Amino acid sequence: MSLASPVAPTNDKPARRTQAERSDSMRSRLLEATLQSLAEDGYAASTLSSIVRRAGVSRGAQVHHYPNKQALMLDAAEDLLRRTYRQLGELLLSIGDEDDRLTRLVKAAWDQVFATPLFHAYTELLVASLRDKPLAEALRERLKRVQSVFAPAVEHYFEPNPRQGSGVGGTSKADLHALFQQLSCFLVGLATQAHLMKDRAQVQAHLALWARQAGLLMKARKGVRLPPPRPEAWPRKD
C-alpha cells in the first residue's frame, strides 16, 4: 500500500504563443537556415527552396516573411552583423588586462568570430555583392549602422597614444576609429584567404603583427571595468 499522498490533477497547460511570438520564431528559423546554407553551400546554391527545406517551414511561411531571395539574404546579413557586434562587445568586456588588451582582442575576435564557419556566410554575401549593386548598397547601409553602434565602445576601451602618432599632435580619435575599421577589413580579408595559408602559425603571426603595429598608435584605457553605455536601440533601417 502506498503511503504517498495522491497528487491532485492539474489543468495547467503550456501558455499558447502569441501570433507575434510565432512569427518571430518562424523568422528566426529562416534566418538561421539562410546563414547555415550560405556558410555550407555558398550564395549561388542557397536557393529559396533549399533554405525552406533546411528551416523545416512551408513555402507559404517563407513568402509571408520574405517575398524574394534578396530580402531574406539582407535580413540574414543584418542578423549576422548584430551577432558579431554583440560578440565583440562581450569580448571587449571580458578582457581585463589593459597591457595586453589589444593583442588579446585581435586574437579572440579572430578565433571566436571571423574564423568560424558561420562567418563564411558573410564572405559569401560580400563576394556576391561585387556583381549585385542592390545587395552592395544594402550591405553598405548595414555596415554603417554597425559602425555607429560600435564606435562609442572603441572610445570607451581605447584611447589614442599621443607619443607615437605620425602627426605633431599624435593619434586623433578619428585615427582611432579608422584603425578599428582597418582591423575589421583585415580580419574579413584574412577570413577569405586563411585556407590558402600553409599553417595556423602563419595566421597567428599576421594577427600579432597587426596588434603590434596598432599598439604604436593607441592603447587601452586604464581601470575600465564596466561596459560602455548601451545605445538606446539598434539604429533603424533607412
MARBA-3410 file (N, C-alpha, C, O; in Angstrom, 1 decimal):
238
0.9,-1.2,0.0,0.0,0.0,0.0,0.9,1.2,0.0,1.8,1.3,0.8 ~ 0.6,2.2,-0.9,1.4,3.4,-1.0,1.0,4.4,0.1,-0.1,4.6,0.4 ~ 2.1,5.0,0.7,1.9,6.0,1.7,1.9,7.4,1.1,1.7,8.4,1.8 ~ 2.2,7.5,-0.2,2.3,8.8,-0.8,0.9,9.4,-0.9,0.0,8.7,-1.3 ~ 0.9,10.7,-0.7,-0.4,11.4,-0.9,-0.7,11.5,-2.4,0.2,11.7,-3.2
-2.0,11.3,-2.7,-2.4,11.4,-4.1,-2.1,12.8,-4.6,-2.3,13.8,-3.9 ~ -1.7,12.9,-5.9,-1.4,14.2,-6.5,-2.6,14.6,-7.2,-3.2,13.9,-8.1 ~ -3.1,15.8,-6.8,-4.3,16.3,-7.5,-4.0,16.7,-8.9,-3.0,17.3,-9.2 ~ -4.9,16.3,-9.8,-4.7,16.6,-11.2,-4.7,18.1,-11.4,-5.5,18.8,-10.7 ~ -3.9,18.6,-12.3,-3.9,20.0,-12.6,-4.4,20.2,-14.1,-4.3,19.3,-14.9
-4.8,21.4,-14.3,-5.3,21.7,-15.7,-4.3,22.7,-16.3,-4.6,23.3,-17.3 ~ -3.0,22.7,-15.7,-2.0,23.6,-16.3,-1.6,23.2,-17.7,-1.3,22.0,-17.9 ~ -1.7,24.1,-18.6,-1.3,23.8,-19.9,-0.2,24.9,-20.3,-0.3,26.0,-19.9 ~ 0.7,24.5,-21.2,1.7,25.5,-21.7,0.9,26.7,-22.3,0.0,26.5,-23.0 ~ 1.4,27.8,-21.9,0.8,29.0,-22.5,0.9,29.1,-24.0,2.0,28.8,-24.5
-0.1,29.4,-24.6,-0.1,29.5,-26.1,0.7,30.7,-26.5,0.5,31.8,-26.0 ~ 1.5,30.5,-27.5,2.3,31.6,-28.0,1.4,32.6,-28.8,0.5,32.2,-29.5 ~ 1.8,33.8,-28.7,1.0,34.8,-29.5,1.4,34.8,-30.9,2.4,34.1,-31.3 ~ 0.6,35.4,-31.7,0.9,35.4,-33.2,2.3,36.1,-33.4,3.1,35.6,-34.3 ~ 2.6,37.1,-32.6,3.9,37.8,-32.8,5.1,36.9,-32.4,6.1,36.8,-33.1
4.9,36.1,-31.4,5.9,35.1,-31.0,6.1,34.0,-32.0,7.2,33.6,-32.4 ~ 5.0,33.5,-32.6,5.1,32.5,-33.6,5.8,33.1,-34.9,6.6,32.4,-35.6 ~ 5.5,34.3,-35.2,6.1,35.0,-36.4,7.6,35.2,-36.2,8.4,34.9,-37.1 ~ 8.0,35.6,-35.0,9.4,35.8,-34.7,10.2,34.5,-34.7,11.3,34.4,-35.2 ~ 9.5,33.4,-34.2,10.1,32.1,-34.3,10.4,31.6,-35.7,11.4,31.1,-36.0
9.3,31.8,-36.5,9.4,31.4,-37.9,10.5,32.2,-38.6,11.3,31.6,-39.4 ~ 10.6,33.5,-38.4,11.6,34.3,-39.0,13.0,33.9,-38.5,13.9,33.8,-39.3 ~ 13.2,33.6,-37.3,14.5,33.1,-36.7,14.9,31.8,-37.4,16.1,31.7,-37.7 ~ 14.0,30.9,-37.6,14.3,29.7,-38.3,14.8,29.9,-39.7,15.7,29.3,-40.2 ~ 14.1,30.8,-40.4,14.5,31.1,-41.8,15.9,31.8,-41.8,16.7,31.5,-42.7
16.2,32.7,-40.9,17.4,33.4,-40.9,18.6,32.4,-40.5,19.6,32.5,-41.2 ~ 18.4,31.6,-39.6,19.4,30.6,-39.2,19.7,29.6,-40.3,20.8,29.3,-40.6 ~ 18.6,29.2,-41.0,18.8,28.3,-42.1,19.5,29.0,-43.3,20.4,28.4,-44.0 ~ 19.3,30.3,-43.5,19.9,31.0,-44.5,21.4,31.1,-44.3,22.2,30.9,-45.2 ~ 21.8,31.5,-43.0,23.2,31.6,-42.7,23.9,30.3,-42.8,25.1,30.2,-43.3
23.3,29.2,-42.3,23.9,27.9,-42.5,24.1,27.5,-43.9,25.1,27.0,-44.3 ~ 23.1,27.8,-44.7,23.2,27.5,-46.2,24.3,28.3,-46.8,25.0,27.7,-47.6 ~ 24.4,29.5,-46.5,25.4,30.4,-47.1,26.8,29.8,-46.7,27.7,29.7,-47.6 ~ 27.0,29.5,-45.4,28.3,29.0,-44.9,28.7,27.7,-45.5,29.8,27.4,-45.8 ~ 27.7,26.8,-45.7,28.0,25.4,-46.2,27.9,25.2,-47.7,28.6,24.5,-48.3
26.9,25.9,-48.3,26.7,25.7,-49.7,27.0,26.8,-50.7,27.1,26.6,-51.9 ~ 27.3,28.0,-50.1,27.6,29.2,-50.9,26.4,29.9,-51.3,25.2,29.5,-51.2 ~ 26.6,31.1,-51.9,25.5,32.0,-52.2,24.6,31.5,-53.4,23.4,31.4,-53.3 ~ 25.3,31.0,-54.4,24.6,30.6,-55.6,23.7,29.3,-55.3,22.6,29.2,-55.8 ~ 24.2,28.4,-54.5,23.4,27.2,-54.2,22.4,27.4,-53.1,21.6,26.5,-52.8
22.4,28.6,-52.5,21.4,28.9,-51.4,20.1,29.4,-52.0,19.9,30.6,-52.0 ~ 19.3,28.5,-52.6,18.1,28.9,-53.2,17.0,29.0,-52.1,17.2,28.5,-51.0 ~ 15.9,29.6,-52.5,14.8,29.7,-51.5,14.3,28.3,-51.2,13.9,28.1,-50.0 ~ 14.2,27.4,-52.2,13.7,26.1,-51.9,14.6,25.3,-50.9,14.1,24.7,-50.0 ~ 15.9,25.4,-51.1,16.8,24.7,-50.2,16.8,25.3,-48.8,16.9,24.5,-47.8
16.6,26.6,-48.7,16.6,27.2,-47.4,15.3,26.8,-46.7,15.3,26.6,-45.5 ~ 14.2,26.8,-47.4,12.9,26.4,-46.8,13.0,25.0,-46.3,12.5,24.7,-45.2 ~ 13.6,24.1,-47.1,13.7,22.7,-46.6,14.6,22.6,-45.4,14.3,21.9,-44.4 ~ 15.7,23.4,-45.4,16.6,23.4,-44.2,15.9,23.9,-43.0,16.2,23.4,-41.9 ~ 15.1,24.9,-43.1,14.4,25.5,-42.0,13.3,24.7,-41.5,12.8,24.8,-40.4
12.7,23.8,-42.4,11.6,23.0,-42.0,10.3,23.8,-41.9,9.5,23.5,-41.0 ~ 10.2,24.7,-42.8,8.9,25.5,-42.8,8.3,25.4,-44.2,8.9,24.8,-45.1 ~ 7.1,25.9,-44.3,6.4,25.9,-45.5,6.8,27.0,-46.4,7.3,28.0,-46.0 ~ 6.6,26.8,-47.7,6.9,27.8,-48.7,6.1,29.1,-48.4,6.5,30.2,-48.6 ~ 4.8,28.8,-48.0,3.9,29.9,-47.7,4.5,30.8,-46.6,4.3,32.0,-46.6
5.0,30.2,-45.6,5.6,30.9,-44.5,6.8,31.8,-44.9,6.9,32.9,-44.5 ~ 7.6,31.2,-45.8,8.7,32.0,-46.3,8.3,33.2,-47.1,8.8,34.3,-47.0 ~ 7.3,33.0,-48.0,6.8,34.1,-48.8,6.2,35.2,-47.9,6.3,36.4,-48.2 ~ 5.5,34.8,-46.9,4.9,35.7,-46.0,5.9,36.7,-45.3,5.7,37.9,-45.2 ~ 7.1,36.1,-44.9,8.1,36.9,-44.3,9.1,37.5,-45.3,9.5,38.6,-45.1
9.4,36.8,-46.3,10.4,37.2,-47.3,9.9,36.9,-48.7,10.0,35.7,-49.1 ~ 9.5,37.9,-49.4,8.9,37.6,-50.8,9.9,37.1,-51.8,9.5,36.6,-52.8 ~ 11.2,37.4,-51.6,12.2,37.0,-52.5,13.5,36.7,-51.8,13.7,37.0,-50.6 ~ 14.5,36.2,-52.6,15.8,35.8,-52.0,16.5,37.0,-51.5,17.1,36.9,-50.4 ~ 16.5,38.1,-52.2,17.3,39.2,-51.7,16.8,39.7,-50.4,17.7,40.0,-49.5
15.5,39.8,-50.2,15.0,40.3,-48.9,15.5,39.3,-47.7,15.8,39.8,-46.7 ~ 15.5,38.0,-48.0,15.9,37.1,-47.0,17.4,37.2,-46.7,17.9,37.2,-45.6 ~ 18.2,37.4,-47.8,19.6,37.5,-47.6,20.0,38.7,-46.9,20.9,38.7,-46.0 ~ 19.3,39.8,-47.1,19.7,41.1,-46.5,19.3,41.0,-45.0,20.1,41.5,-44.2 ~ 18.2,40.4,-44.7,17.9,40.3,-43.2,18.8,39.4,-42.5,19.2,39.6,-41.4
19.3,38.3,-43.2,20.2,37.4,-42.7,21.6,38.1,-42.4,22.2,37.9,-41.4 ~ 22.0,39.0,-43.4,23.2,39.7,-43.2,23.1,40.6,-42.0,24.1,40.7,-41.2 ~ 22.0,41.3,-41.8,21.8,42.2,-40.7,21.8,41.4,-39.4,22.4,41.8,-38.4 ~ 21.2,40.2,-39.4,21.2,39.4,-38.2,22.6,38.9,-37.8,23.0,38.9,-36.6 ~ 23.4,38.6,-38.8,24.8,38.2,-38.6,25.6,39.3,-38.0,26.5,39.2,-37.1
25.4,40.5,-38.6,26.2,41.7,-38.1,25.8,42.1,-36.7,26.7,42.5,-35.9 ~ 24.6,41.9,-36.3,24.1,42.1,-35.0,24.8,41.1,-34.0,25.3,41.5,-33.0 ~ 24.9,39.9,-34.4,25.5,38.9,-33.6,27.0,39.2,-33.4,27.6,39.1,-32.3 ~ 27.6,39.6,-34.5,29.1,40.0,-34.5,29.3,41.1,-33.5,30.2,41.1,-32.7 ~ 28.4,42.1,-33.6,28.6,43.3,-32.7,28.5,42.8,-31.2,29.2,43.3,-30.4
27.5,42.0,-30.9,27.3,41.5,-29.6,28.5,40.7,-29.1,29.0,40.9,-28.0 ~ 29.0,39.9,-30.0,30.2,39.0,-29.6,31.4,39.9,-29.3,32.1,39.6,-28.4 ~ 31.7,40.9,-30.2,32.8,41.7,-30.0,32.7,42.5,-28.7,33.7,42.8,-28.0 ~ 31.5,43.0,-28.4,31.2,43.7,-27.2,31.5,42.9,-26.0,32.1,43.3,-25.0 ~ 31.1,41.6,-26.0,31.4,40.7,-24.9,32.9,40.4,-24.8,33.4,40.3,-23.6
33.6,40.3,-25.9,35.0,40.1,-25.8,35.7,41.3,-25.2,36.6,41.1,-24.4 ~ 35.3,42.5,-25.6,36.0,43.7,-25.0,35.8,43.7,-23.5,36.8,44.0,-22.8 ~ 34.6,43.4,-23.0,34.4,43.4,-21.6,35.1,42.3,-20.9,35.4,42.5,-19.7 ~ 35.3,41.2,-21.5,35.9,40.0,-20.8,37.4,40.2,-20.7,38.0,39.4,-19.8 ~ 38.0,41.1,-21.4,39.5,41.2,-21.3,39.8,42.3,-20.4,39.7,43.5,-20.7
40.3,41.9,-19.2,40.6,42.9,-18.1,42.0,43.4,-18.1,42.3,44.4,-17.5 ~ 43.0,42.8,-18.8,44.4,43.2,-18.7,44.6,44.3,-19.7,44.7,44.0,-20.9 ~ 44.8,45.5,-19.2,44.9,46.7,-20.1,46.2,46.5,-20.9,46.2,46.9,-22.1 ~ 47.3,46.0,-20.4,48.6,46.0,-21.1,48.5,45.1,-22.3,49.3,45.2,-23.2 ~ 47.6,44.1,-22.3,47.6,43.1,-23.3,46.2,43.1,-24.0,45.9,42.1,-24.8
45.4,44.1,-23.8,44.0,44.1,-24.3,43.9,44.0,-25.8,43.1,43.3,-26.3 ~ 44.7,44.8,-26.5,44.6,44.9,-27.9,45.0,43.6,-28.5,44.3,43.1,-29.4 ~ 46.1,43.0,-28.1,46.6,41.7,-28.7,45.6,40.6,-28.4,45.3,39.8,-29.3 ~ 45.0,40.6,-27.2,44.1,39.5,-26.9,42.8,39.7,-27.6,42.1,38.8,-28.0 ~ 42.4,41.0,-27.8,41.1,41.3,-28.6,41.3,40.8,-30.0,40.4,40.1,-30.5
42.4,41.1,-30.7,42.6,40.7,-32.0,42.5,39.2,-32.2,41.9,38.7,-33.1 ~ 43.2,38.5,-31.3,43.2,37.0,-31.3,41.9,36.4,-31.1,41.4,35.5,-31.8 ~ 41.2,37.0,-30.0,39.9,36.4,-29.7,38.9,36.7,-30.8,38.0,35.9,-31.0 ~ 38.9,37.9,-31.4,38.0,38.3,-32.4,38.2,37.3,-33.6,37.2,36.9,-34.2 ~ 39.4,37.0,-33.9,39.7,36.0,-35.0,39.1,34.6,-34.6,38.4,34.0,-35.4
39.5,34.1,-33.5,39.2,32.8,-33.1,37.7,32.6,-32.9,37.1,31.5,-33.3 ~ 37.0,33.6,-32.3,35.6,33.4,-31.9,34.6,34.0,-32.9,33.4,33.6,-32.8 ~ 35.0,34.8,-33.8,34.1,35.4,-34.8,34.5,35.1,-36.2,33.8,34.5,-37.0 ~ 35.6,35.7,-36.6,36.0,35.7,-38.1,36.4,34.4,-38.6,36.3,34.1,-39.8 ~ 37.0,33.5,-37.8,37.5,32.2,-38.2,36.4,31.1,-38.1,36.7,29.9,-38.4
35.2,31.5,-37.7,34.2,30.4,-37.5,33.5,30.1,-38.8,33.4,31.0,-39.7 ~ 33.0,28.9,-39.0,32.2,28.5,-40.2,31.1,29.5,-40.5,30.8,29.8,-41.6 ~ 30.4,30.0,-39.4,29.3,30.9,-39.6,29.7,32.2,-40.4,28.9,32.7,-41.1 ~ 30.9,32.6,-40.1,31.3,33.9,-40.7,31.5,33.7,-42.2,31.5,34.7,-42.9 ~ 31.7,32.5,-42.6,31.8,32.3,-44.1,30.5,32.8,-44.8,30.6,33.1,-46.0
29.4,32.8,-44.1,28.2,33.3,-44.7,28.3,34.7,-45.1,27.9,35.1,-46.2 ~ 29.0,35.5,-44.3,29.2,36.9,-44.6,30.1,37.1,-45.8,29.9,37.9,-46.7 ~ 31.2,36.3,-45.9,32.1,36.4,-47.0,31.4,36.1,-48.3,31.7,36.6,-49.4 ~ 30.5,35.1,-48.3,29.7,34.7,-49.4,28.9,35.9,-49.9,28.8,36.2,-51.1 ~ 28.3,36.6,-49.0,27.5,37.8,-49.3,28.4,38.9,-49.9,27.9,39.6,-50.8
29.5,39.1,-49.3,30.4,40.1,-49.8,30.8,39.9,-51.3,30.8,40.8,-52.1 ~ 31.2,38.6,-51.6,31.6,38.3,-53.0,30.4,38.5,-53.9,30.5,39.0,-55.0 ~ 29.2,38.1,-53.5,28.0,38.2,-54.3,27.7,39.7,-54.6,27.2,40.0,-55.7 ~ 28.0,40.6,-53.6,27.7,42.0,-53.8,28.6,42.7,-54.8,28.3,43.8,-55.2 ~ 29.7,42.0,-55.2,30.5,42.6,-56.3,29.8,42.8,-57.6,30.1,43.7,-58.3
28.8,41.9,-57.8,28.1,42.0,-59.1,26.6,42.3,-58.8,25.8,42.3,-59.8 ~ 26.2,42.5,-57.6,24.8,42.8,-57.3,24.8,44.2,-56.6,25.0,44.3,-55.4 ~ 24.5,45.2,-57.4,24.5,46.6,-56.8,23.5,46.8,-55.7,23.9,47.4,-54.7 ~ 22.3,46.3,-55.8,21.3,46.5,-54.7,21.8,45.8,-53.4,21.7,46.3,-52.3 ~ 22.4,44.6,-53.6,22.9,43.9,-52.4,24.1,44.7,-51.8,24.2,44.8,-50.6
25.0,45.3,-52.7,26.1,46.0,-52.2,25.6,47.3,-51.4,26.2,47.6,-50.4 ~ 24.6,48.0,-52.0,24.1,49.2,-51.3,23.5,48.8,-49.9,23.7,49.5,-48.9 ~ 22.8,47.7,-49.9,22.1,47.3,-48.6,23.2,46.9,-47.6,23.1,47.3,-46.4 ~ 24.2,46.2,-48.0,25.3,45.8,-47.1,26.0,47.1,-46.6,26.4,47.1,-45.4 ~ 26.2,48.0,-47.5,26.9,49.3,-47.1,26.1,50.0,-46.0,26.7,50.5,-45.0
24.8,50.1,-46.1,24.0,50.7,-45.1,24.0,50.0,-43.8,24.0,50.6,-42.7 ~ 24.0,48.6,-43.8,24.0,47.8,-42.6,25.4,48.0,-41.9,25.4,48.0,-40.7 ~ 26.5,48.1,-42.7,27.8,48.3,-42.1,27.8,49.6,-41.4,28.5,49.8,-40.3 ~ 27.2,50.6,-42.0,27.2,52.0,-41.4,26.5,51.9,-40.0,26.9,52.6,-39.1 ~ 25.4,51.2,-39.9,24.7,51.1,-38.7,25.6,50.3,-37.6,25.6,50.7,-36.4
26.2,49.3,-38.0,27.1,48.6,-37.1,28.2,49.5,-36.6,28.5,49.6,-35.4 ~ 28.8,50.3,-37.5,29.9,51.1,-37.1,29.4,52.2,-36.1,30.1,52.6,-35.2 ~ 28.2,52.7,-36.4,27.7,53.8,-35.5,27.4,53.3,-34.1,27.5,54.0,-33.1 ~ 27.1,52.0,-34.0,26.8,51.4,-32.6,28.2,51.1,-32.0,28.3,51.2,-30.7 ~ 29.1,50.6,-32.7,30.4,50.1,-32.2,31.3,51.2,-31.8,32.2,51.1,-31.0
31.2,52.4,-32.5,32.1,53.5,-32.3,32.3,53.9,-30.9,33.4,54.1,-30.4 ~ 31.2,54.1,-30.1,31.3,54.5,-28.7,32.1,53.5,-27.9,32.8,53.9,-26.9 ~ 32.0,52.2,-28.2,32.7,51.2,-27.5,34.2,51.3,-27.7,35.0,51.1,-26.8 ~ 34.6,51.7,-28.9,36.0,51.9,-29.2,36.6,52.9,-28.2,37.7,52.7,-27.6 ~ 36.0,54.1,-28.1,36.5,55.2,-27.3,36.4,54.8,-25.8,37.1,55.4,-25.0
35.4,53.9,-25.5,35.3,53.5,-24.1,36.4,52.7,-23.6,36.9,52.8,-22.5 ~ 37.0,51.8,-24.5,38.0,50.9,-24.1,39.4,51.3,-24.5,40.4,50.9,-23.9 ~ 39.5,52.2,-25.5,40.8,52.5,-26.0,41.0,54.0,-26.2,40.0,54.8,-26.2 ~ 42.2,54.5,-26.2,42.5,55.9,-26.4,43.7,56.1,-27.3,44.5,55.2,-27.4 ~ 43.8,57.2,-27.9,45.0,57.5,-28.8,46.3,57.5,-27.9,46.3,57.8,-26.8
47.4,57.1,-28.6,48.7,57.1,-27.9,49.3,58.4,-28.4,49.8,58.5,-29.5 ~ 49.4,59.5,-27.6,49.8,60.8,-28.0,51.3,60.9,-28.3,51.7,61.8,-29.0 ~ 52.1,59.9,-27.9,53.5,60.0,-28.1,54.0,59.3,-29.3,55.1,59.5,-29.8 ~ 53.2,58.5,-29.9,53.6,57.7,-31.0,52.9,58.0,-32.4,53.2,57.4,-33.4 ~ 52.1,59.0,-32.4,51.3,59.3,-33.6,52.3,59.9,-34.7,53.3,60.4,-34.4
51.8,59.8,-35.9,52.7,60.2,-37.0,52.6,61.8,-37.1,53.6,62.4,-37.7 ~ 51.6,62.4,-36.7,51.5,63.8,-36.8,52.0,64.5,-35.5,52.4,63.9,-34.5 ~ 52.0,65.8,-35.5,52.5,66.6,-34.4,51.7,66.3,-33.2,52.2,66.2,-32.1 ~ 50.4,66.2,-33.3,49.5,66.0,-32.2,49.3,64.6,-31.8,48.5,64.3,-30.9 ~ 50.0,63.7,-32.5,49.8,62.3,-32.2,48.5,61.7,-32.8,48.0,62.3,-33.7
48.1,60.6,-32.3,46.9,59.9,-32.9,45.6,60.6,-32.5,45.5,61.0,-31.3 ~ 44.7,60.8,-33.4,43.5,61.5,-33.2,42.4,60.5,-32.9,42.6,59.3,-33.1 ~ 41.2,60.9,-32.4,40.1,60.0,-32.3,39.6,59.4,-33.6,39.2,58.3,-33.7 ~ 39.7,60.3,-34.6,39.4,59.8,-36.0,40.3,58.7,-36.4,39.9,57.7,-37.0 ~ 41.6,58.8,-36.1,42.5,57.8,-36.4,42.2,56.5,-35.6,42.3,55.4,-36.1
41.7,56.7,-34.4,41.4,55.5,-33.6,40.2,54.7,-34.2,40.3,53.5,-34.3 ~ 39.2,55.4,-34.7,38.1,54.7,-35.3,38.6,54.1,-36.7,38.1,53.0,-37.0 ~ 39.4,54.8,-37.4,39.9,54.3,-38.6,40.7,53.0,-38.4,40.7,52.1,-39.2 ~ 41.5,52.9,-37.3,42.3,51.7,-37.0,41.4,50.5,-36.8,41.7,49.4,-37.3 ~ 40.2,50.7,-36.1,39.3,49.6,-35.9,38.6,49.2,-37.2,38.2,48.0,-37.4
38.3,50.2,-38.1,37.8,49.8,-39.4,38.8,49.0,-40.2,38.4,48.1,-40.9 ~ 40.1,49.4,-40.1,41.1,48.6,-40.7,41.2,47.2,-40.2,41.4,46.3,-40.9 ~ 41.0,47.1,-38.9,41.1,45.8,-38.2,39.9,44.9,-38.8,40.2,43.7,-39.1 ~ 38.8,45.5,-38.9,37.6,44.7,-39.5,37.9,44.3,-40.9,37.7,43.1,-41.3 ~ 38.5,45.2,-41.7,38.8,44.8,-43.1,39.9,43.8,-43.2,39.8,42.8,-44.0
40.9,43.9,-42.3,42.0,42.9,-42.2,41.5,41.5,-41.8,41.9,40.6,-42.5 ~ 40.6,41.5,-40.8,40.1,40.2,-40.4,39.2,39.5,-41.4,39.2,38.3,-41.6 ~ 38.4,40.4,-42.1,37.5,39.8,-43.2,38.4,39.3,-44.3,38.1,38.2,-44.8 ~ 39.4,40.0,-44.7,40.3,39.6,-45.8,41.0,38.3,-45.4,41.2,37.4,-46.2 ~ 41.4,38.3,-44.1,42.1,37.1,-43.7,41.2,35.9,-43.7,41.6,34.7,-44.0
39.9,36.1,-43.3,39.0,35.0,-43.3,38.7,34.4,-44.7,38.4,33.2,-44.8 ~ 38.9,35.2,-45.7,38.7,34.7,-47.1,39.9,34.0,-47.7,39.9,33.3,-48.7 ~ 41.1,34.2,-47.0,42.3,33.6,-47.5,43.1,32.7,-46.6,44.0,32.0,-47.0 ~ 42.6,32.5,-45.4,43.3,31.7,-44.4,43.4,30.3,-44.9,44.4,29.6,-44.5 ~ 42.4,29.8,-45.6,42.5,28.4,-46.1,43.6,28.2,-47.1,44.0,27.0,-47.4
44.2,29.2,-47.6,45.3,29.1,-48.6,46.6,29.2,-47.9,47.7,28.9,-48.5 ~ 46.7,29.6,-46.7,47.9,29.7,-46.0,48.4,28.4,-45.5,47.7,27.5,-45.3 ~ 49.7,28.3,-45.3,50.3,27.0,-45.1,50.0,26.4,-43.8,49.9,25.2,-43.6 ~ 49.8,27.2,-42.7,49.5,26.6,-41.4,48.9,27.7,-40.5,48.9,28.9,-40.9 ~ 48.4,27.3,-39.4,47.8,28.2,-38.4,48.8,29.2,-37.9,48.4,30.3,-37.5
50.1,28.8,-37.7,51.1,29.7,-37.2,51.2,31.0,-38.0,51.5,32.0,-37.5 ~ 51.1,30.8,-39.4,51.2,32.0,-40.2,50.1,32.9,-40.0,50.3,34.2,-40.0 ~ 48.9,32.4,-39.8,47.7,33.3,-39.5,48.0,34.0,-38.2,47.8,35.2,-38.1 ~ 48.4,33.3,-37.1,48.6,33.9,-35.8,49.7,35.0,-35.9,49.7,36.0,-35.2 ~ 50.7,34.8,-36.8,51.8,35.8,-36.9,51.2,37.1,-37.5,51.7,38.1,-37.1
50.3,37.0,-38.4,49.7,38.2,-39.0,48.9,38.9,-38.0,48.9,40.1,-37.9 ~ 48.2,38.2,-37.2,47.4,38.8,-36.1,48.3,39.5,-35.1,48.0,40.7,-34.7 ~ 49.3,38.9,-34.7,50.2,39.5,-33.7,50.9,40.8,-34.3,51.1,41.7,-33.6 ~ 51.3,40.7,-35.6,51.9,41.8,-36.2,51.0,43.0,-36.3,51.4,44.2,-36.0 ~ 49.7,42.8,-36.7,48.8,43.9,-36.7,48.6,44.5,-35.3,48.6,45.8,-35.2
48.5,43.7,-34.3,48.3,44.3,-33.0,49.5,45.1,-32.5,49.4,46.1,-31.9 ~ 50.7,44.6,-32.9,51.9,45.4,-32.5,52.0,46.7,-33.2,52.3,47.8,-32.6 ~ 51.6,46.7,-34.5,51.6,48.0,-35.3,50.6,49.0,-34.7,50.9,50.1,-34.5 ~ 49.4,48.5,-34.5,48.3,49.3,-34.0,48.6,49.8,-32.6,48.2,50.9,-32.2 ~ 49.4,49.0,-31.8,49.7,49.4,-30.5,50.6,50.6,-30.4,50.8,51.2,-29.3
51.3,50.9,-31.5,52.1,52.2,-31.5,51.2,53.4,-31.5,51.7,54.5,-31.2 ~ 50.0,53.3,-32.0,49.1,54.4,-32.2,48.0,54.5,-31.2,47.4,55.6,-31.0 ~ 47.7,53.4,-30.5,46.6,53.5,-29.5,46.9,52.6,-28.3,47.8,51.7,-28.4 ~ 46.2,52.8,-27.2,46.4,52.0,-26.0,45.1,51.8,-25.3,44.2,52.6,-25.5 ~ 45.1,50.8,-24.5,43.9,50.5,-23.7,43.7,51.5,-22.6,44.7,51.9,-21.9
42.5,52.0,-22.3,42.3,52.8,-21.1,42.5,52.0,-19.9,42.1,50.9,-19.8 ~ 43.0,52.7,-18.9,43.2,52.1,-17.6,41.9,52.1,-16.7,41.1,53.1,-16.8 ~ 41.7,51.0,-16.0,40.6,51.0,-15.0,39.2,50.8,-15.5,38.3,51.1,-14.8 ~ 39.1,50.4,-16.8,37.8,50.2,-17.4,37.3,48.9,-17.0,37.8,47.8,-17.4 ~ 36.2,48.9,-16.2,35.6,47.6,-15.7,34.2,47.4,-16.0,33.6,46.4,-15.9
33.6,48.5,-16.5,32.1,48.5,-16.9,32.0,48.5,-18.4,32.8,49.1,-19.1 ~ 30.9,48.0,-18.9,30.6,48.1,-20.3,30.3,49.5,-20.7,29.9,50.3,-19.9 ~ 30.5,49.8,-22.0,30.1,51.2,-22.4,28.6,51.4,-22.4,27.9,50.4,-22.3 ~ 28.2,52.6,-22.3,26.7,52.9,-22.3,26.1,52.2,-23.5,26.6,52.3,-24.6 ~ 25.0,51.5,-23.3,24.3,50.8,-24.3,23.5,51.8,-25.2,22.9,52.7,-24.7
23.6,51.7,-26.5,22.8,52.5,-27.4,21.3,52.3,-27.0,20.9,51.2,-26.6 ~ 20.5,53.3,-27.2,19.1,53.2,-26.9,18.4,52.1,-27.7,17.6,51.4,-27.2 ~ 18.9,51.9,-28.9,18.3,50.8,-29.8,19.3,50.7,-31.0,20.0,51.6,-31.3 ~ 19.2,49.5,-31.6,19.9,49.3,-32.8,19.3,50.3,-33.8,18.1,50.4,-34.0 ~ 20.2,51.0,-34.5,19.7,52.1,-35.4,18.7,51.5,-36.4,18.9,50.4,-36.9
17.7,52.3,-36.7,16.6,51.8,-37.6,17.1,51.8,-39.0,18.0,52.5,-39.4 ~ 16.4,50.9,-39.8,16.7,50.9,-41.2,16.3,52.2,-41.9,15.3,52.8,-41.5 ~ 17.0,52.5,-42.9,16.6,53.7,-43.7,15.5,53.4,-44.6,15.0,54.3,-45.3
END
